[in-house]
Amino acid sequence: MVSVVRRWVSRLYEQLLEREVSGAPNHVAVIQDGNRRYARERGEETSNGHHAGAQTTEALLEWCDDLGVEELTLYAFSTENFNRPADQRAVLFDLIEDKLYEFADHDRVHDAEVRIKAIGELDRLPERVREAVAYADQQTRGYDQFHLNIALAYGGRAELLGAAQSIAANVETGRLDPDDIDADTIENRLYDGPTRDVDLIVRTGGDERTSNFLPWHANGNEAAVYFCAPYWPEFRKIDFLRAIRTYEHRAESWRRTRARRALALLQAVGSAELSDAKGIVRRFRDTLPTRELEDVDLSSDTDPDPRAD
């Protein structure tokens, strides 16, 4: 009876959270931590924890579809994971291989036009895993409705280091002028995978760190981060909705901060030529109290610079 009541209350709370969420992030990145601890606390083999976590991953894909998330990146195997014992690595590689083939052939993946790609130092993976990666890539190459990125043999520092080395080599050979190096130059040399910046990072298992995960795509975009205690196999839709609520609060706070900075600039200088600042204040004026907008003239003959958007 108690379990029935708990399920009913949980479902009621989930519905409440769904009503509170007004807009999902475009790109969510997940650090799926706690599979082994989940198994050990139950006296089971660690492989059971990874298989239980795979079920949560499948559920997450459904939640993303329900809520309108357009891109998901999963931290499946880091470069640090190569330091694990060979038998543990073999279990992970078996599971990754199986799931790649399963996802690539799943009707739901094709019905939803899911694009599956792997990112990382793929040449370090066993041949059988690389073959599964290639198969999933080939089977979904024509899709773009939803992007699923699997980070395998991935490390953010290694990714940025590789980009820097590539740029340095081009500068040394004269193929690239140092003055021409910009953000696009770096992005073009990162792993081929994410199609947009990360809006929200979720980490399960209790640790509050992002573990070298997508530093360029997340930190540059000031992504929201949600840390939670449940191990990955225990992660529920309620937890995901809480993460999205954190993202919404973070986005709202960012809009207010940007508007206040622009407003402070207008109040300090008061120049009608500050179209960038005026454009920002106009766009986000609803986030600021009326008292903060008093005595500020937003009228101007100059249209706001579109870059302010």
QUIWOZI-V864284 format. One record per helix or strand of 3 or more residues. SS is the DSSP state (alpha for helix, beta for strand). FROM is the first residue (numbers start at 1). LEN is the number of residues. Records with the same first field share a line. If there is no record, write none. Layout:
# QUIWOZI-V864284
SS: FROM-LEN ; FROM-LEN
This chain:
# QUIWOZI-V864284
alpha: 2-19 ; 35-7 ; 46-22 ; 79-5 ; 86-20 ; 107-5 ; 122-3 ; 127-13 ; 156-17 ; 178-3 ; 183-5 ; 215-5 ; 232-3 ; 237-33 ; 275-13 ; 290-4 ; 306-3
beta: 27-5 ; 71-8 ; 114-6 ; 146-9 ; 200-4 ; 224-4
